[in-house]
Amino acid sequence: RTWKTISIINLSVSPDQKVIATKSGQNVILPCQNPANKIKAVRWSRVDLEPEYLIFYRAEQFLPNNQNESSKHPVALHERQIKDGDVSLILNNVNTADNGTYVCRVFTEETRSWKSISVIDLNVDPDQRNITAESRKSVILPCRAPNNKKIKFIHWSRADLEPEYLLVYRNGQYLLDNQHPSFKNRVDLQDLQMKGGDVSLILKNVNTADDGTYQCRVFMEETRSWKLSIINLNTSLNVKNVTAESGQNITLTCRAPNNSIDVLEWSRADLDTENVLLYRDEQFVPDNQHPSFKNRVDLQDRQMKDGDVSLILKDVTKNDAGTYECHVF
């Protein structure tokens, strides 16, 4: 009796897959080590960019022939001499466009073959900033792409308004088909040339209705990926101090951002649920008005032209002192 070969099986064991989370702007080390065998070559790649690679290192030199455009500057090996089998990758100044699955492959002298020894999922949190703007002023919402040469598409949006957007810029022109009406003629790019990757947004004549979380998305041709920035905008109200003498009529000024006003309410902080004036559907609603303001308040312009919702308070007394608030819906 003799042995008979009935099956041949090549067994490959996938390396452990690690997850690394970081913030935009940080430098990250993607670990990869193979201390047991002498490494002749190293190839770092990202799954969605293959067959292009991030780094190809052989015979103590980098080979750039098929390197992905986006990685020619921001990557490097942790140890140029590959000491103790350390071929970890340094990825500099990361952003959301760097998200993906990275694979480290080495070619060893003993096996004379390529072997994947490290698989890493990189998750980069987007830039996130908090900006406070003054009501009725212009504000710049900053956003910068890592490469300004091949920006194909810019999309500015606000989370609560989607699918409508603030601004879309593609192939050198604005697309206005699905722009939210409240931003018409109020938004622009800070630099149409996008020098240095600057795709910041100018938002004009801000008001409290503009408060929210804004997202800047930029699509770059070289990396075929999106870069995301997040900005939280808070608008501070204009607080004015008005001094009056007893017996005078005074005007408390307030201007709404547009003419489409359904409800206007003037209130005073210390009056709890009662109001100073409520105006709805082009008429006054006296049901919950504080008695002290009966027949003493009126609108400066009942037509509310250009958003003018200023209040006239007649025959003021010391009891009228307080903090008044103007609300529109």
Stockholm file with secondary structure:
# STOCKHOLM 1.0

chainA/1-329         RTWKTISIINLSVSPDQKVIATKSGQNVILPCQNPANKIKAVRWSRVDLEPEYLIFYRAEQFLPNNQNESSKHPVALHERQIKDGDVSLILNNVNTADNGTYVCRVFTEETRSWKSISVIDLNVDPDQRNITAESRKSVILPCRAPNNKKIKFIHWSRADLEPEYLLVYRNGQYLLDNQHPSFKNRVDLQDLQMKGGDVSLILKNVNTADDGTYQCRVFMEETRSWKLSIINLNTSLNVKNVTAESGQNITLTCRAPNNSIDVLEWSRADLDTENVLLYRDEQFVPDNQHPSFKNRVDLQDRQMKDGDVSLILKDVTKNDAGTYECHVF
#=GR chainA/1-329 SS CCCCCCCCCCCCCCCCEEEEEEETTCCEEECCBCTTSCEEEEEEEEGGGTTSBSEEEETTEECCTTBCGGGTTTEEESCTTCGGGBCCEEECSCCGGGCEEEEEEEEETTTCSEEEEEEEEEEEECEEEEEEEETTSCEEECCBCSCSTTEEEEEEEEGGGTTSBSEEEETTEECCTTBCGGGTTTEEESCTTCGGGBCCEEECSCCGGGCEEEEEEEEETTTTEEEEEEEEEEEECCCCCCCCCTTCCEEECCBCSSSCCSEEEEEEGGGTTCBSEEEETTEECCTTBCGGGTTTEEESCTTCGGGBCCEEECSCCGGGCSCEEEEEC
#=GC SS_cons         CCCCCCCCCCCCCCCCEEEEEEETTCCEEECCBCTTSCEEEEEEEEGGGTTSBSEEEETTEECCTTBCGGGTTTEEESCTTCGGGBCCEEECSCCGGGCEEEEEEEEETTTCSEEEEEEEEEEEECEEEEEEEETTSCEEECCBCSCSTTEEEEEEEEGGGTTSBSEEEETTEECCTTBCGGGTTTEEESCTTCGGGBCCEEECSCCGGGCEEEEEEEEETTTTEEEEEEEEEEEECCCCCCCCCTTCCEEECCBCSSSCCSEEEEEEGGGTTCBSEEEETTEECCTTBCGGGTTTEEESCTTCGGGBCCEEECSCCGGGCSCEEEEEC
//
